[in-house]
Amino acid sequence: MKTPPVFLAVGLAVLGSSALAQTAYPSKPIRLVVGFAPGGAADQVARSMSEAFGQALGQPVVVDNKPGNGSSIAAELVAKAAPDGYTLLIASPSSISVNPALNPRLAYKPGDLLPVTKMTTSPLVLAVNPATGIRTVPELIAAARKEPGKLNYSTSGNGSAPHLGAALFAMLTGAQMTHVPYRGGAPAVQSVMSGDTQVTFGTSPTVLPHAGSSGRLRAIAVSTRERSPLVPDLPGMREAGLPEYHIEFWYGMFVPAGTPPAVVKRIHDATANAMQQPSVKAALAREGTEVSLSGSPEQFESFLVSDGRFWVDLVKNANVKVD
């Protein structure tokens, strides 16, 4: 039996429109959501690469800061967005592993977000207000032990990498300090400079511009076991006298679950293209951040499985709670 011409025409039109829809992505601006306040590390990663990312996609990219709840507000927003490739998330282990471990009542699950690619990796920087007189890690430990709870440490929020960095430090040293969470890395570092808090395990981009010759912060170590080539002037934790300590963190690109594979691949390729631009690499390197890309979404997903275990185990072993 022959297909009537009218049905054949309709079928071809549907196939044609479907193919056109796939090839048309993206046909409007992209929203790139960041779960921390402007000026923090995640924000700087987003703004460093957004122009090149937009050029690779052929559409403008709008960076949208949605700070709060340890970046869970942003993660929930993207998890519930239409899976069409127009609402993306730059996330850290906080959104993907730590917050779900801390709060099982979150309105999203890690599986609601599809991994696209890792983007950067970097150490945390342990820094203090110079007025404390603390110059080394042993001096910080001694001060925290002498007067338990007197020193306040700031972080970019509950469950953030700086929060976990400080928790591991306390677990290994017995140093007791009081946690003061903020809505992003920039206000957390500002609090140390103003003297409202005295210590931070901050991200490199938020700490380094205020350390050194400016004298507003004193950086005393990086959170990796050995010295980092990204911050060569600072000792690693082994050299600082705490060889069992090691933390580094990453940022990555995520999309809502259900996003078509062809769109995910397009975003992956555009992200890789943008992050490999010399200007983007140089801008991030100046802030102590290294470009670190996944070969594919599948490779990033595999990395997240093992990486997630580390963060969840740390949450449990350090007895981290939402303050």
N, C-alpha and C positions, 0 to 999 in steps of 0.2 A: 504493500500500500504506500503510495507516494504522500509525502508530507505536503499539505496545502501550502501554497505560496505565502499566504498571509502569516501562518505560524512560523514558516522558515524565516520570513523577514523579521518577525518579532524575536525569534531565537538569536539570529545574527546580531540584532540590535542590542539584546541583553549581553551577549558575549562581548560585543564591542565596547559597551559602556563599562563592563567589569574590567576589561583590559585597560580602558582609559583611566578608570579610577585608580588602578594600581600604578600606572605610569605617571599619573598626575601628582602623586605624593612627592613633596608637599605642595599644596596650592594656596597656603595661607601662613601667616606668621606662627612660629613655634614658641611655646611657653616653657621656659626652663626654670623649674622650681627649686629653690635652695632653702633648706630647713634651718638656716641660721641668719643672724642679723647682718646687715651690710658691714663690710670691713673685715669680716672673719675669713678664715682659710677657704671654706667652701665657696663663699661669695667671690673671693679673688680667683679661684679656679674657674668659676663660671664666667666671670667677666673677662678673664684673660683669653678664654677660648671662644666666647660667644660670637664675635664678629667673624672669625675664620670658620666657625661651625655653620653660621648662617650662609656664608659664601659657598661652602661645600654643598649645602642643601638648596641654595637658590632662593631662600626666604629669610626675612628678618627673624632674629631670635631675641625674645624679651626675657630678661632675668627677673624672676619674681621671688622676693624674699618672704618666706613664711616661717619666722622663728617661733620657738616655743615647744615646751614639753619634750626637750631633748631631741628635736627634729621630727617628732612623731606627727605633728600637725601637718607638716609638708608631705610626709610619707603617706598619711591617710588621704590627703587631698589627691595625690597622684594615683594612689591605689584605686580610688573611686571614680577617677576621670574616665572619659570615653577612651577605649583602647584603639585610638586611631593615629597615634604618633604625633599628636599636637600638644600633649602635655607630658613633659619629661621631668625626671628627678635626678639631681646630683646628690648622692647619699654617701654616708660613711658607715662603718660598722654599727654606729648607734641605731640607725633606723632599721637595719637588716637583721642584726643579731642581738644587740644588747637590750634595747627597749622591749622587744617581745619577751626576753628572758626576765626582765625586771617587772613587767606588767602584762600578765596574760589576758587582761581585760581590754587591751588595746582594740580599737575599732578596725584594725587591719591585721593581716597576717603577712609574714615575709613572702609567702607564696602568691600574694596579690600583686607583687611587683616582679617583673621579668628583668633579669640582668642583661645588660648590653655589653659593657666593657669596663674594666678597671681603667682609671684615668691617671691617677697620681699616687705616689707613696712618699712618705716623709716621716722623720722622727718628731716626737714632741720635744719641746725645750723647757727645761726646768728653770724658772726665773723667780727672782725675789725683788722686793722693794729695797733699794740700796740703804734706806734708813734702818733696816733690820741689822745691818752690820754683817750679815751672813755672806760668805764668799765661796763656800765649798759645800758639797753634799754632806760630809761628816759634821760640819758646823750646823747645817739645817737639822740633821737628825738629833744632834745634841740639844739644840734649842727646843725642838718639839717634844723631846723626852723630859726636859727640865721643867717645862710648864705645859702639861698636856691640855690641848684644846685652846690654848691662847692664840696660836697662829691660825689665821684664816686663809684657806686656799680657795681661789676662784676657778670656775670652770665654765664652759659654754653650755652647761645644762646637765641635768641628771641623765646618766647613761652615756654621756659623751666620752670620747677617747681621753680627754684631759681628766675627767672624773675617774675613769678606770685606771689611768696612769697614776693618779694620786692614791687610789685604793690599793694598787699593787705595792706602791712605795710604803704605805702604812703597814701592809701585811708583812713585808719583808724586814722592816726596820723596827716596828713597834712605835713609830712616831705617830702621835695623835694630834691631828689638826682638824679644824672645823670647816666643813664644806659649805661654800656659798655659791650656788648655781646662778648663772645669768642666762640671758636669751641668745647668747652668741659669744664668739671668741673676742671680738673687739670690746664690748662692754666689760667682759671678764678681765681683760688686760688693763683697761682703763682703771678698774677698781684697784689693781695692784699699784699702778702709778700714783693714784690719788691717796693711797694709804688705807683705804677702806678694807682691803685684804692685803696680805703680805706675800703670798706665794701663788704661783700658778704653774701647772703643767700645760703650757699653751702650745698651739700650733706654730710652726716656724713663721708663717706669714704674719701672724698677729704679734709675735714677740720680737722678732729680730729688728724691725724698723725702729723700735724704741730702746734697744739694748746698745751696748758699745759706747760710742762717743757722746751720744745724747744724754747718757747718765740717768735716764728715767726708769730704766729697768736694769737689773743685773742678771744676765744669763749665766748659769753655773754648770750646766751639763745638758747633754742630749739623752733621750730615753733609750737609745740603742746601746747594746753592750759595748760596741767599739765606737770610735770616732766616726762620724758621718762625713763623707766627702761633700755633702750639701752644706754642712756647718763645720768646716775643718778646724776652727779656732776653739771649739768647745770639747771638753773631754767626754768620752763615752762613760757608761756606768761602771765598767770594769776599772778603768783608770781612776774614776771618782771614788772607788772603794766599795761598790755594790755590784759585784760581777754577776749575780744571779738575776739582775733586773734587765729586762729587754721588752720594749714595746715600740712598734711603728704602726702607722695607720694609713688608710687609703681613702680616696674618693672614687666613686664610680657612677656610671650612667645607668638609669633604670627607666622602664616604661610600665604602664599598666598591663597586668596579665590579660592575655587575649589579643594583644597587638599582633597583626599579621606578620609572619616570618619575613616577608619581603620588606616590610617597613622597618622591622628590627634591624635587618641587615643594612638597610640604607642609613639608619641612624648610627649603627656601629661604624660603617665605613666613613661617614662624615665626621664622626667624633675622632677617629684615628687620624684622618686627614688634618683636622684642625689642631690636634694635640702635637702633631709632628712638625708644625710650622716653626721655623727657627725663632720667630718673634715670640710665639707662645712659650716655647721651651725656655727662652732666655728670661722672659718675664717671671715665670714660675721659679726658675733656678735662683734668681735674685732674692727670692723669698724663702729659700731653703726647701723647695719642693721639686721632686723629680717626676717627669712624665713616665708612666708605667702602664702600658696598654696590654689588653688581652687579645690573643690572636683571633678569637671568635666569641660570640655569646656563650657557647657551650664551654669553652675554656674558662671563662669568668665564672660560670655557674659551678664548675668543678672546684675552682679556687675557693668559692664561698662556703662550700661544705666543710673543708678543713679549717678555714679561717674562722668560721662561725663557732666551731668547737672551742677554739682558743678563748674567744670573748665570753662565751657562755660559762666555760669552766672558771674563768677569772671572776665573773660575777658571783658564782657560787663560793669559790674558795676564799675570796676577799670579803664575803658576806655583804656585798653592796646592796643597799636599799635605796628606794626613792625617798628622799628627805621630805 
